[in-house]
Amino acid sequence: MPGSTGNGAVTRSTLRQQIADALRDEVLAGRLQPGQEFTVKEIAEQYGVSATPVREALVDLSAQGLLDADQHRGFRVHEYSVDDFRGMIEARSLVIDGMFHALTDERKGYLRPDDPRIAAALAGVRRRGEEARRAADAGDLTILIGYDLRYWRELSGLFGNPYLADFLHRLRVRTWVCAVQHLRRLSDLRGQLWSGHTELVDALSRRDTQAARAIVDAYDTHSLALIERIAAG
């Protein structure tokens, strides 16, 4: 029956996304190490599912740059260099700067604090930022990444362009995957991770793009210097 086919497709699609999300989290947590190899069969057995959604999930993660596909050996976690990180920071900065530029267009009215819906959404983003700041101060990388990704996804969503928000989210995931390959080498990250999330929200709430850009520039400079220092040993 047509209904049964549709439900099956939805179920498989949902499972595919769940597996992709789970594997992405494994990489971000450092449980899947750079260069580590695995096959579709191994992942399917690990999660107790069929090979088809696993293969689709792995192909998705390969397209996002998180995995490398080898026709004969399966898949392996992509290894990023400091140059990769530098390029991601630059790309991320250009996207964010474009978002901030939209604030100067009064016709679009982005992030107007006099709009109750925007004010409520900004308050939610700020709460996410507070949690991210606490995790950064405590050096809890896993918690920080979770809140940071939600923070930026919700913040970018307020600019009215879902394509831009989705692109930035994917870019930020890749940046974190690259960063954790270096950050996991440190035994204590307390006080070393950027924690200016709330300051950025406050600047944007004031529609102060100059202050917002300065905060992001400082963030990028701090992040790159930290990764370069760790990579240098």
HELIX and SHEET records of a PDB file:
HELIX    1   1 PRO A    2  LEU A   28  1                                  27    
HELIX    2   2 VAL A   40  TYR A   47  1                                   8    
HELIX    3   3 ALA A   51  ALA A   63  1                                  13    
HELIX    4   4 VAL A   82  HIS A  101  1                                  20    
HELIX    5   5 ALA A  102  THR A  104  5                                   3    
HELIX    6   6 PRO A  116  ALA A  138  1                                  23    
HELIX    7   7 LEU A  141  GLY A  157  1                                  17    
HELIX    8   8 PRO A  162  LEU A  183  1                                  22    
HELIX    9   9 HIS A  197  SER A  205  1                                   9    
HELIX   10  10 THR A  209  ALA A  231  1                                  23    
SHEET    1   A 3 GLU A  37  PHE A  38  0                                        
SHEET    2   A 3 GLY A  74  VAL A  77 -1                                        
SHEET    3   A 3 LEU A  67  ASP A  70 -1                                        
END                                                                             
